[in-house]
Amino acid sequence: MQNLKDDVEVALEKIREGLRVDGGDVQLVEINDGVVKVKLQGHCAGCPFSQMTLKNFIEKELIKNVKGVKSVVSD
């Protein structure tokens, strides 16, 4: 599980670059059976488009770049 966590952290670091442009950020909370739980922070936390960001950007990138990720949910 540690390798999956490390891979997710590396991928999230790249994703953070895009989020930080708009004043947002994302924090890894936990990984359970391929489901990655994250916490949106900064402007992302209160944004009305946060679910779109979560599913269309964060989840899409993690599934594409990290083997073993099935979905992403928010904390």
Buried (B, 14 or more C-beta within 10 A) or exposed (E): EEEBBEBBEEBBEEBBEBBBEEEBBBEBEEBEEEEBBBEBBBBBEEBEEBEEBBBEBBBEBBBEBBEBBEEBEBE
